[in-house]
Amino acid sequence: MKTLRIATRQSPLALWQAEHVAALLKKQGFPSVIVPLVSRGDVDMTPIDGTRQVGMFTKRIQQALLQDEGDIAVHSLKDLPTEVDPRLRLAAVPPRETVVDCLVSTAAWSLDQLPDQAKIGTGSRRRGAQLLSIRPDLNILPIRGNVQTRLAKLEAGEFDAIMLAEAGLLRLQMDDLARSQLSLKDMLPAPGQGALGIEVRSDDDDANQALAKLDNPAARAAITAERYLLAALHGGCLAPIAAFAEIEADRFRLRAVVLRGDGSERLDESESIPWNVENPIGCGEQIAELVTNRLVESGARELIKAER
């Protein structure tokens, strides 16, 4: 049995994700070793906009697989572009962590409690647009860097609050960090948020076999639906699009929103269908097509195009 090489970025959160996958593989009897790499997104601190840098956190890790520097790539699925490279395969999506976003401030302000004209740091147009749709007075400012770097900027007084994913804070065991969780009514997540994507070479039978038992049907269906919608709308991972799919009793539900960057316009749609555990990918594609068609009819593509 060969030792599987896990390629990952070197940020603390990325390393946690790689170590988590290594632990899951170990439980299945598969040895592994972590191969840390530096991605463009780890060194380029310029603000992200809607015209560049799609896949900046993932391309170096995918390249490692294609150049046989690693056997497994571990991604935050919200960072993984929807364009499919036939040489690679998304072999597993483990059980998903929480998808909620947090407003982090020294006072643990809720969205309603933020002062007028508060300076909010976020690198996400999705987050900024949803915040502005509720609080148009807020001053949304770009921020880059890993979680620790962003928290340092908050402590230095550059921002009144910053936006972070609760999943990352839980994985980094930042349980005592002052923060306020935003409800899904106020802040839908990015497609794939809170989920890990484990990618391998399509022709690597050993790696594919090792990862087969790590795939979770509910998580696979959810990210299939969310990423299908994102791809169908030609949104990329930078557009102000949010989506969340989940199982509710025996129903599979998808909610999505497309926004203007300044929050002045938003299109909301949702749908549910019977859950089919035997065909999670088909279930995800079916519901995504329904919601996507409704958004398109409402003018979503024109709204996305205007934001580029």
Phi and psi in degrees as GROMACS dihedral restraints (atoms count N, CA, C in turn):
[ dihedral_restraints ]
;  ai    aj    ak    al  type     phi  dphi    fc
    3     4     5     6     1   -77.1    20    10
    4     5     6     7     1   154.7    20    10
    6     7     8     9     1   -81.7    20    10
    7     8     9    10     1   123.5    20    10
    9    10    11    12     1   -82.1    20    10
   10    11    12    13     1   130.7    20    10
   12    13    14    15     1   -92.3    20    10
   13    14    15    16     1   120.7    20    10
   15    16    17    18     1   -99.8    20    10
   16    17    18    19     1   110.3    20    10
   18    19    20    21     1   -84.4    20    10
   19    20    21    22     1   134.5    20    10
   21    22    23    24     1  -153.6    20    10
   22    23    24    25     1   157.7    20    10
   24    25    26    27     1   -68.4    20    10
   25    26    27    28     1   167.5    20    10
   27    28    29    30     1   -98.7    20    10
   28    29    30    31     1     3.5    20    10
   30    31    32    33     1   -66.3    20    10
   31    32    33    34     1   155.0    20    10
   33    34    35    36     1   -55.6    20    10
   34    35    36    37     1   -39.7    20    10
   36    37    38    39     1   -69.7    20    10
   37    38    39    40     1   -42.1    20    10
   39    40    41    42     1   -63.3    20    10
   40    41    42    43     1   -40.0    20    10
   42    43    44    45     1   -66.0    20    10
   43    44    45    46     1   -38.0    20    10
   45    46    47    48     1   -59.5    20    10
   46    47    48    49     1   -44.5    20    10
   48    49    50    51     1   -61.9    20    10
   49    50    51    52     1   -42.4    20    10
   51    52    53    54     1   -65.3    20    10
   52    53    54    55     1   -41.7    20    10
   54    55    56    57     1   -66.5    20    10
   55    56    57    58     1   -33.8    20    10
   57    58    59    60     1   -63.6    20    10
   58    59    60    61     1   -44.9    20    10
   60    61    62    63     1   -65.6    20    10
   61    62    63    64     1   -39.6    20    10
   63    64    65    66     1   -59.5    20    10
   64    65    66    67     1   -40.2    20    10
   66    67    68    69     1   -66.8    20    10
   67    68    69    70     1   -39.6    20    10
   69    70    71    72     1   -63.7    20    10
   70    71    72    73     1   -41.4    20    10
   72    73    74    75     1   -65.0    20    10
   73    74    75    76     1   -39.4    20    10
   75    76    77    78     1   -61.2    20    10
   76    77    78    79     1   -38.2    20    10
   78    79    80    81     1   -62.5    20    10
   79    80    81    82     1   -28.7    20    10
   81    82    83    84     1   -89.9    20    10
   82    83    84    85     1     1.0    20    10
   84    85    86    87     1    88.9    20    10
   85    86    87    88     1    17.7    20    10
   87    88    89    90     1  -110.3    20    10
   88    89    90    91     1   118.1    20    10
   90    91    92    93     1   -74.0    20    10
   91    92    93    94     1   151.6    20    10
   93    94    95    96     1  -151.2    20    10
   94    95    96    97     1   164.1    20    10
   96    97    98    99     1  -139.1    20    10
   97    98    99   100     1   144.0    20    10
   99   100   101   102     1   -92.9    20    10
  100   101   102   103     1   133.3    20    10
  102   103   104   105     1  -115.8    20    10
  103   104   105   106     1    98.5    20    10
  105   106   107   108     1   -75.1    20    10
  106   107   108   109     1   138.4    20    10
  108   109   110   111     1  -134.6    20    10
  109   110   111   112     1   163.0    20    10
  111   112   113   114     1  -108.8    20    10
  112   113   114   115     1   124.6    20    10
  114   115   116   117     1   -96.7    20    10
  115   116   117   118     1   164.7    20    10
  117   118   119   120     1   -58.5    20    10
  118   119   120   121     1   -37.2    20    10
  120   121   122   123     1   -65.9    20    10
  121   122   123   124     1   -18.8    20    10
  123   124   125   126     1   -81.8    20    10
  124   125   126   127     1   -18.3    20    10
  126   127   128   129     1  -117.2    20    10
  127   128   129   130     1   -19.9    20    10
  129   130   131   132     1   -94.3    20    10
  130   131   132   133     1   109.2    20    10
  132   133   134   135     1  -101.0    20    10
  133   134   135   136     1    11.5    20    10
  135   136   137   138     1   -70.8    20    10
  136   137   138   139     1   150.7    20    10
  138   139   140   141     1   -59.0    20    10
  139   140   141   142     1   141.8    20    10
  141   142   143   144     1   -80.7    20    10
  142   143   144   145     1   134.7    20    10
  144   145   146   147     1  -126.3    20    10
  145   146   147   148     1  -175.8    20    10
  147   148   149   150     1   -83.9    20    10
  148   149   150   151     1     4.5    20    10
  150   151   152   153     1  -115.9    20    10
  151   152   153   154     1    -4.4    20    10
  153   154   155   156     1  -151.0    20    10
  154   155   156   157     1   168.4    20    10
  156   157   158   159     1    73.9    20    10
  157   158   159   160     1    16.1    20    10
  159   160   161   162     1   -64.2    20    10
  160   161   162   163     1   128.8    20    10
  162   163   164   165     1    79.5    20    10
  163   164   165   166     1    13.3    20    10
  165   166   167   168     1   -65.6    20    10
  166   167   168   169     1   -23.1    20    10
  168   169   170   171     1   -91.6    20    10
  169   170   171   172     1   -10.8    20    10
  171   172   173   174     1  -115.7    20    10
  172   173   174   175     1   -25.5    20    10
  174   175   176   177     1   -62.5    20    10
  175   176   177   178     1   -40.0    20    10
  177   178   179   180     1   -64.2    20    10
  178   179   180   181     1   -36.5    20    10
  180   181   182   183     1   -72.5    20    10
  181   182   183   184     1   -38.9    20    10
  183   184   185   186     1   -64.9    20    10
  184   185   186   187     1   -39.0    20    10
  186   187   188   189     1   -60.5    20    10
  187   188   189   190     1   -36.0    20    10
  189   190   191   192     1   -60.4    20    10
  190   191   192   193     1   -37.9    20    10
  192   193   194   195     1   -67.3    20    10
  193   194   195   196     1   -47.2    20    10
  195   196   197   198     1   -66.5    20    10
  196   197   198   199     1   -26.5    20    10
  198   199   200   201     1   -99.6    20    10
  199   200   201   202     1    12.5    20    10
  201   202   203   204     1    59.8    20    10
  202   203   204   205     1    35.5    20    10
  204   205   206   207     1   -88.4    20    10
  205   206   207   208     1   -16.6    20    10
  207   208   209   210     1  -154.7    20    10
  208   209   210   211     1   166.9    20    10
  210   211   212   213     1  -109.0    20    10
  211   212   213   214     1   -24.2    20    10
  213   214   215   216     1  -134.2    20    10
  214   215   216   217     1   134.1    20    10
  216   217   218   219     1  -113.4    20    10
  217   218   219   220     1   130.1    20    10
  219   220   221   222     1  -108.1    20    10
  220   221   222   223     1   121.5    20    10
  222   223   224   225     1  -120.5    20    10
  223   224   225   226     1   152.4    20    10
  225   226   227   228     1   -75.6    20    10
  226   227   228   229     1   119.4    20    10
  228   229   230   231     1   -62.5    20    10
  229   230   231   232     1   -25.5    20    10
  231   232   233   234     1   -67.5    20    10
  232   233   234   235     1   -18.8    20    10
  234   235   236   237     1   -92.7    20    10
  235   236   237   238     1   -10.1    20    10
  237   238   239   240     1   -85.2    20    10
  238   239   240   241     1   119.5    20    10
  240   241   242   243     1   -57.3    20    10
  241   242   243   244     1   151.6    20    10
  243   244   245   246     1   -81.2    20    10
  244   245   246   247     1   -14.2    20    10
  246   247   248   249     1   -65.3    20    10
  247   248   249   250     1   132.4    20    10
  249   250   251   252     1   -96.6    20    10
  250   251   252   253     1   128.4    20    10
  252   253   254   255     1   -96.1    20    10
  253   254   255   256     1   116.5    20    10
  255   256   257   258     1   -61.3    20    10
  256   257   258   259     1   -16.0    20    10
  258   259   260   261     1   -79.4    20    10
  259   260   261   262     1   -12.3    20    10
  261   262   263   264     1  -121.3    20    10
  262   263   264   265     1   156.8    20    10
  264   265   266   267     1  -140.4    20    10
  265   266   267   268     1   133.7    20    10
  267   268   269   270     1   -77.9    20    10
  268   269   270   271     1    95.9    20    10
  270   271   272   273     1   -80.2    20    10
  271   272   273   274     1   -28.9    20    10
  273   274   275   276     1  -156.1    20    10
  274   275   276   277     1   144.4    20    10
  276   277   278   279     1  -126.2    20    10
  277   278   279   280     1   102.7    20    10
  279   280   281   282     1   -67.8    20    10
  280   281   282   283     1   171.4    20    10
  282   283   284   285     1   -50.3    20    10
  283   284   285   286     1   140.3    20    10
  285   286   287   288     1   -85.0    20    10
  286   287   288   289     1   145.4    20    10
  288   289   290   291     1   -83.8    20    10
  289   290   291   292     1   175.6    20    10
  291   292   293   294     1   -56.5    20    10
  292   293   294   295     1   149.5    20    10
  294   295   296   297     1  -106.2    20    10
  295   296   297   298     1     0.2    20    10
  297   298   299   300     1   -73.3    20    10
  298   299   300   301     1   153.1    20    10
  300   301   302   303     1  -100.2    20    10
  301   302   303   304     1   155.4    20    10
  303   304   305   306     1  -123.1    20    10
  304   305   306   307     1   146.2    20    10
  306   307   308   309     1   -98.9    20    10
  307   308   309   310     1   112.9    20    10
  309   310   311   312     1  -103.8    20    10
  310   311   312   313     1   124.1    20    10
  312   313   314   315     1  -151.0    20    10
  313   314   315   316     1   160.3    20    10
  315   316   317   318     1   -64.8    20    10
  316   317   318   319     1   -26.0    20    10
  318   319   320   321     1   -97.4    20    10
  319   320   321   322     1     1.6    20    10
  321   322   323   324     1    55.1    20    10
  322   323   324   325     1    41.3    20    10
  324   325   326   327     1   -62.0    20    10
  325   326   327   328     1   143.2    20    10
  327   328   329   330     1   -82.6    20    10
  328   329   330   331     1   172.7    20    10
  330   331   332   333     1   -60.4    20    10
  331   332   333   334     1   -39.2    20    10
  333   334   335   336     1   -69.5    20    10
  334   335   336   337     1   -27.5    20    10
  336   337   338   339     1   -86.3    20    10
  337   338   339   340     1   -11.1    20    10
  339   340   341   342     1   -58.6    20    10
  340   341   342   343     1   139.4    20    10
  342   343   344   345     1   -63.7    20    10
  343   344   345   346     1   156.8    20    10
  345   346   347   348     1   -57.9    20    10
  346   347   348   349     1   140.1    20    10
  348   349   350   351     1    63.2    20    10
  349   350   351   352     1    22.8    20    10
  351   352   353   354     1   -59.1    20    10
  352   353   354   355     1   142.9    20    10
  354   355   356   357     1   -88.9    20    10
  355   356   357   358     1   115.6    20    10
  357   358   359   360     1  -112.9    20    10
  358   359   360   361     1   124.0    20    10
  360   361   362   363     1   -93.5    20    10
  361   362   363   364     1   124.6    20    10
  363   364   365   366     1  -156.8    20    10
  364   365   366   367     1   142.6    20    10
  366   367   368   369     1   -94.8    20    10
  367   368   369   370     1     7.8    20    10
  369   370   371   372     1  -111.2    20    10
  370   371   372   373     1   122.6    20    10
  372   373   374   375     1   -67.9    20    10
  373   374   375   376     1   -31.1    20    10
  375   376   377   378     1   -60.8    20    10
  376   377   378   379     1   -48.6    20    10
  378   379   380   381     1   -65.0    20    10
  379   380   381   382     1   -46.0    20    10
  381   382   383   384     1   -60.3    20    10
  382   383   384   385     1   -42.7    20    10
  384   385   386   387     1   -66.2    20    10
  385   386   387   388     1   -40.7    20    10
  387   388   389   390     1   -68.3    20    10
  388   389   390   391     1   -37.7    20    10
  390   391   392   393     1   -61.0    20    10
  391   392   393   394     1   -45.6    20    10
  393   394   395   396     1   -68.9    20    10
  394   395   396   397     1   -26.7    20    10
  396   397   398   399     1   -67.8    20    10
  397   398   399   400     1   -20.9    20    10
  399   400   401   402     1  -103.3    20    10
  400   401   402   403     1   -41.5    20    10
  402   403   404   405     1  -127.2    20    10
  403   404   405   406     1    81.1    20    10
  405   406   407   408     1   -64.6    20    10
  406   407   408   409     1   -11.6    20    10
  408   409   410   411     1   -78.2    20    10
  409   410   411   412     1   -16.6    20    10
  411   412   413   414     1   -65.9    20    10
  412   413   414   415     1   150.1    20    10
  414   415   416   417     1  -104.1    20    10
  415   416   417   418     1    99.8    20    10
  417   418   419   420     1   -86.2    20    10
  418   419   420   421     1   123.0    20    10
  420   421   422   423     1  -124.0    20    10
  421   422   423   424     1   145.5    20    10
  423   424   425   426     1   -71.6    20    10
  424   425   426   427     1   148.1    20    10
  426   427   428   429     1  -146.1    20    10
  427   428   429   430     1   142.5    20    10
  429   430   431   432     1  -131.4    20    10
  430   431   432   433     1   169.8    20    10
  432   433   434   435     1   108.6    20    10
  433   434   435   436     1   169.4    20    10
  435   436   437   438     1   -74.4    20    10
  436   437   438   439     1   179.6    20    10
  438   439   440   441     1   -57.7    20    10
  439   440   441   442     1   -45.1    20    10
  441   442   443   444     1   -63.5    20    10
  442   443   444   445     1   -40.2    20    10
  444   445   446   447     1   -64.1    20    10
  445   446   447   448     1   -41.9    20    10
  447   448   449   450     1   -66.6    20    10
  448   449   450   451     1   -39.9    20    10
  450   451   452   453     1   -64.9    20    10
  451   452   453   454     1   -35.4    20    10
  453   454   455   456     1   -64.2    20    10
  454   455   456   457     1   -38.3    20    10
  456   457   458   459     1   -67.4    20    10
  457   458   459   460     1   -35.4    20    10
  459   460   461   462     1   -65.2    20    10
  460   461   462   463     1   -46.2    20    10
  462   463   464   465     1   -62.5    20    10
  463   464   465   466     1   -31.6    20    10
  465   466   467   468     1   -76.7    20    10
  466   467   468   469     1    -4.9    20    10
  468   469   470   471     1    86.7    20    10
  469   470   471   472     1    12.7    20    10
  471   472   473   474     1   -70.7    20    10
  472   473   474   475     1   -23.5    20    10
  474   475   476   477     1  -137.3    20    10
  475   476   477   478     1   154.7    20    10
  477   478   479   480     1   -81.1    20    10
  478   479   480   481     1   -29.4    20    10
  480   481   482   483     1  -159.7    20    10
  481   482   483   484     1   159.3    20    10
  483   484   485   486     1  -131.5    20    10
  484   485   486   487     1   158.5    20    10
  486   487   488   489     1  -102.3    20    10
  487   488   489   490     1   130.7    20    10
  489   490   491   492     1  -139.9    20    10
  490   491   492   493     1   153.7    20    10
  492   493   494   495     1   -79.0    20    10
  493   494   495   496     1   132.8    20    10
  495   496   497   498     1   -60.4    20    10
  496   497   498   499     1   -34.1    20    10
  498   499   500   501     1   -58.4    20    10
  499   500   501   502     1   -44.0    20    10
  501   502   503   504     1   -64.3    20    10
  502   503   504   505     1   -38.9    20    10
  504   505   506   507     1   -67.1    20    10
  505   506   507   508     1   -38.9    20    10
  507   508   509   510     1   -66.1    20    10
  508   509   510   511     1   -41.9    20    10
  510   511   512   513     1   -66.6    20    10
  511   512   513   514     1   -31.5    20    10
  513   514   515   516     1   -89.1    20    10
  514   515   516   517     1     4.6    20    10
  516   517   518   519     1    59.5    20    10
  517   518   519   520     1    37.8    20    10
  519   520   521   522     1   -90.7    20    10
  520   521   522   523     1    56.8    20    10
  522   523   524   525     1   -66.8    20    10
  523   524   525   526     1   -28.2    20    10
  525   526   527   528     1   -93.3    20    10
  526   527   528   529     1     2.2    20    10
  528   529   530   531     1   -67.5    20    10
  529   530   531   532     1   129.5    20    10
  531   532   533   534     1   -66.7    20    10
  532   533   534   535     1   121.0    20    10
  534   535   536   537     1  -161.3    20    10
  535   536   537   538     1   163.5    20    10
  537   538   539   540     1  -127.9    20    10
  538   539   540   541     1   123.7    20    10
  540   541   542   543     1   -76.7    20    10
  541   542   543   544     1   137.8    20    10
  543   544   545   546     1   -92.4    20    10
  544   545   546   547     1   139.8    20    10
  546   547   548   549     1   -70.6    20    10
  547   548   549   550     1   157.9    20    10
  549   550   551   552     1   -66.7    20    10
  550   551   552   553     1   -21.4    20    10
  552   553   554   555     1   -66.4    20    10
  553   554   555   556     1   -36.5    20    10
  555   556   557   558     1   -89.7    20    10
  556   557   558   559     1   -29.1    20    10
  558   559   560   561     1  -146.5    20    10
  559   560   561   562     1    93.8    20    10
  561   562   563   564     1   -73.7    20    10
  562   563   564   565     1   147.9    20    10
  564   565   566   567     1   -79.3    20    10
  565   566   567   568     1   170.3    20    10
  567   568   569   570     1   -69.8    20    10
  568   569   570   571     1   148.3    20    10
  570   571   572   573     1   -53.8    20    10
  571   572   573   574     1   125.9    20    10
  573   574   575   576     1    87.3    20    10
  574   575   576   577     1    -2.5    20    10
  576   577   578   579     1   -61.6    20    10
  577   578   579   580     1   140.2    20    10
  579   580   581   582     1    82.1    20    10
  580   581   582   583     1    -4.3    20    10
  582   583   584   585     1  -110.8    20    10
  583   584   585   586     1   148.2    20    10
  585   586   587   588     1  -101.2    20    10
  586   587   588   589     1   140.9    20    10
  588   589   590   591     1  -114.4    20    10
  589   590   591   592     1   123.6    20    10
  591   592   593   594     1  -107.7    20    10
  592   593   594   595     1   114.4    20    10
  594   595   596   597     1  -109.7    20    10
  595   596   597   598     1   144.8    20    10
  597   598   599   600     1  -139.3    20    10
  598   599   600   601     1   170.1    20    10
  600   601   602   603     1   -69.4    20    10
  601   602   603   604     1   140.7    20    10
  603   604   605   606     1   -61.0    20    10
  604   605   606   607     1   -32.0    20    10
  606   607   608   609     1   -95.6    20    10
  607   608   609   610     1     8.7    20    10
  609   610   611   612     1   -91.1    20    10
  610   611   612   613     1    90.2    20    10
  612   613   614   615     1   -63.7    20    10
  613   614   615   616     1   -36.5    20    10
  615   616   617   618     1   -63.5    20    10
  616   617   618   619     1   -47.9    20    10
  618   619   620   621     1   -67.2    20    10
  619   620   621   622     1   -41.4    20    10
  621   622   623   624     1   -60.6    20    10
  622   623   624   625     1   -42.2    20    10
  624   625   626   627     1   -67.1    20    10
  625   626   627   628     1   -40.1    20    10
  627   628   629   630     1   -63.7    20    10
  628   629   630   631     1   -35.0    20    10
  630   631   632   633     1   -88.7    20    10
  631   632   633   634     1   -10.9    20    10
  633   634   635   636     1   -55.0    20    10
  634   635   636   637     1   -40.1    20    10
  636   637   638   639     1   -79.6    20    10
  637   638   639   640     1    -6.6    20    10
  639   640   641   642     1   -88.3    20    10
  640   641   642   643     1    -9.2    20    10
  642   643   644   645     1   -78.0    20    10
  643   644   645   646     1   130.7    20    10
  645   646   647   648     1  -107.0    20    10
  646   647   648   649     1   121.4    20    10
  648   649   650   651     1   -58.0    20    10
  649   650   651   652     1   -41.6    20    10
  651   652   653   654     1   -66.0    20    10
  652   653   654   655     1   -44.1    20    10
  654   655   656   657     1   -67.4    20    10
  655   656   657   658     1   -39.9    20    10
  657   658   659   660     1   -61.6    20    10
  658   659   660   661     1   -44.7    20    10
  660   661   662   663     1   -62.6    20    10
  661   662   663   664     1   -43.2    20    10
  663   664   665   666     1   -63.6    20    10
  664   665   666   667     1   -47.9    20    10
  666   667   668   669     1   -72.2    20    10
  667   668   669   670     1   -28.8    20    10
  669   670   671   672     1   -62.1    20    10
  670   671   672   673     1   -46.7    20    10
  672   673   674   675     1   -62.7    20    10
  673   674   675   676     1   -47.8    20    10
  675   676   677   678     1   -66.3    20    10
  676   677   678   679     1   -42.6    20    10
  678   679   680   681     1   -76.1    20    10
  679   680   681   682     1   -32.0    20    10
  681   682   683   684     1   -60.9    20    10
  682   683   684   685     1   -46.7    20    10
  684   685   686   687     1   -61.3    20    10
  685   686   687   688     1   -44.6    20    10
  687   688   689   690     1   -60.9    20    10
  688   689   690   691     1   -44.0    20    10
  690   691   692   693     1   -67.5    20    10
  691   692   693   694     1   -41.9    20    10
  693   694   695   696     1   -65.2    20    10
  694   695   696   697     1   -30.2    20    10
  696   697   698   699     1   -87.0    20    10
  697   698   699   700     1    -0.9    20    10
  699   700   701   702     1    55.2    20    10
  700   701   702   703     1    43.6    20    10
  702   703   704   705     1   -88.7    20    10
  703   704   705   706     1   -20.1    20    10
  705   706   707   708     1    63.7    20    10
  706   707   708   709     1  -172.1    20    10
  708   709   710   711     1   -98.8    20    10
  709   710   711   712     1     7.7    20    10
  711   712   713   714     1  -112.0    20    10
  712   713   714   715     1   -13.4    20    10
  714   715   716   717     1   -70.7    20    10
  715   716   717   718     1   154.4    20    10
  717   718   719   720     1   -75.1    20    10
  718   719   720   721     1    69.8    20    10
  720   721   722   723     1  -124.1    20    10
  721   722   723   724     1   134.3    20    10
  723   724   725   726     1  -127.5    20    10
  724   725   726   727     1   147.7    20    10
  726   727   728   729     1  -156.6    20    10
  727   728   729   730     1   144.9    20    10
  729   730   731   732     1  -148.2    20    10
  730   731   732   733     1   124.8    20    10
  732   733   734   735     1  -116.2    20    10
  733   734   735   736     1   143.1    20    10
  735   736   737   738     1  -157.8    20    10
  736   737   738   739     1   161.2    20    10
  738   739   740   741     1   -92.6    20    10
  739   740   741   742     1   127.3    20    10
  741   742   743   744     1  -122.9    20    10
  742   743   744   745     1   107.2    20    10
  744   745   746   747     1    58.3    20    10
  745   746   747   748     1  -118.9    20    10
  747   748   749   750     1  -105.1    20    10
  748   749   750   751     1    20.1    20    10
  750   751   752   753     1  -116.0    20    10
  751   752   753   754     1   150.3    20    10
  753   754   755   756     1  -113.3    20    10
  754   755   756   757     1   118.6    20    10
  756   757   758   759     1  -115.9    20    10
  757   758   759   760     1   140.8    20    10
  759   760   761   762     1  -128.0    20    10
  760   761   762   763     1   127.1    20    10
  762   763   764   765     1  -115.7    20    10
  763   764   765   766     1   142.2    20    10
  765   766   767   768     1  -147.9    20    10
  766   767   768   769     1   152.9    20    10
  768   769   770   771     1  -143.8    20    10
  769   770   771   772     1   138.7    20    10
  771   772   773   774     1  -120.1    20    10
  772   773   774   775     1   133.2    20    10
  774   775   776   777     1  -128.9    20    10
  775   776   777   778     1   157.2    20    10
  777   778   779   780     1   -78.1    20    10
  778   779   780   781     1   146.3    20    10
  780   781   782   783     1   -57.6    20    10
  781   782   783   784     1   -30.7    20    10
  783   784   785   786     1   -89.6    20    10
  784   785   786   787     1     6.0    20    10
  786   787   788   789     1    76.6    20    10
  787   788   789   790     1     3.6    20    10
  789   790   791   792     1   -77.5    20    10
  790   791   792   793     1   -15.4    20    10
  792   793   794   795     1  -142.0    20    10
  793   794   795   796     1   137.8    20    10
  795   796   797   798     1  -148.0    20    10
  796   797   798   799     1   146.1    20    10
  798   799   800   801     1  -119.1    20    10
  799   800   801   802     1   119.8    20    10
  801   802   803   804     1  -113.2    20    10
  802   803   804   805     1   135.6    20    10
  804   805   806   807     1  -142.8    20    10
  805   806   807   808     1   152.5    20    10
  807   808   809   810     1  -152.6    20    10
  808   809   810   811     1   157.7    20    10
  810   811   812   813     1  -159.4    20    10
  811   812   813   814     1   156.1    20    10
  813   814   815   816     1  -137.1    20    10
  814   815   816   817     1   148.9    20    10
  816   817   818   819     1  -137.5    20    10
  817   818   819   820     1   165.5    20    10
  819   820   821   822     1   -61.0    20    10
  820   821   822   823     1   138.0    20    10
  822   823   824   825     1   -79.0    20    10
  823   824   825   826     1   133.2    20    10
  825   826   827   828     1  -124.8    20    10
  826   827   828   829     1    96.8    20    10
  828   829   830   831     1   -66.1    20    10
  829   830   831   832     1   -22.1    20    10
  831   832   833   834     1   -76.4    20    10
  832   833   834   835     1   -16.9    20    10
  834   835   836   837     1  -141.3    20    10
  835   836   837   838     1    66.5    20    10
  837   838   839   840     1   -63.0    20    10
  838   839   840   841     1   -37.8    20    10
  840   841   842   843     1   -67.6    20    10
  841   842   843   844     1   -44.5    20    10
  843   844   845   846     1   -62.9    20    10
  844   845   846   847     1   -37.1    20    10
  846   847   848   849     1   -63.6    20    10
  847   848   849   850     1   -43.9    20    10
  849   850   851   852     1   -63.8    20    10
  850   851   852   853     1   -42.9    20    10
  852   853   854   855     1   -66.4    20    10
  853   854   855   856     1   -39.0    20    10
  855   856   857   858     1   -62.7    20    10
  856   857   858   859     1   -48.8    20    10
  858   859   860   861     1   -71.2    20    10
  859   860   861   862     1   -33.8    20    10
  861   862   863   864     1   -64.3    20    10
  862   863   864   865     1   -38.6    20    10
  864   865   866   867     1   -64.1    20    10
  865   866   867   868     1   -40.5    20    10
  867   868   869   870     1   -61.4    20    10
  868   869   870   871     1   -49.3    20    10
  870   871   872   873     1   -70.3    20    10
  871   872   873   874     1   -38.8    20    10
  873   874   875   876     1   -61.1    20    10
  874   875   876   877     1   -45.3    20    10
  876   877   878   879     1   -59.8    20    10
  877   878   879   880     1   -40.0    20    10
  879   880   881   882     1   -66.7    20    10
  880   881   882   883     1   -40.8    20    10
  882   883   884   885     1   -65.1    20    10
  883   884   885   886     1   -40.6    20    10
  885   886   887   888     1   -62.3    20    10
  886   887   888   889     1   -43.6    20    10
  888   889   890   891     1   -62.1    20    10
  889   890   891   892     1   -28.1    20    10
  891   892   893   894     1   -86.5    20    10
  892   893   894   895     1    -3.6    20    10
  894   895   896   897     1   100.8    20    10
  895   896   897   898     1    22.2    20    10
  897   898   899   900     1   -62.9    20    10
  898   899   900   901     1   -41.6    20    10
  900   901   902   903     1   -65.4    20    10
  901   902   903   904     1   -38.1    20    10
  903   904   905   906     1   -66.1    20    10
  904   905   906   907     1   -38.1    20    10
  906   907   908   909     1   -66.1    20    10
  907   908   909   910     1   -42.3    20    10
  909   910   911   912     1   -65.6    20    10
  910   911   912   913     1   -44.5    20    10
  912   913   914   915     1   -60.5    20    10
  913   914   915   916     1   -38.7    20    10
  915   916   917   918     1   -66.7    20    10
  916   917   918   919     1   -21.6    20    10
  918   919   920   921     1   -88.9    20    10
  919   920   921   922     1    -6.6    20    10
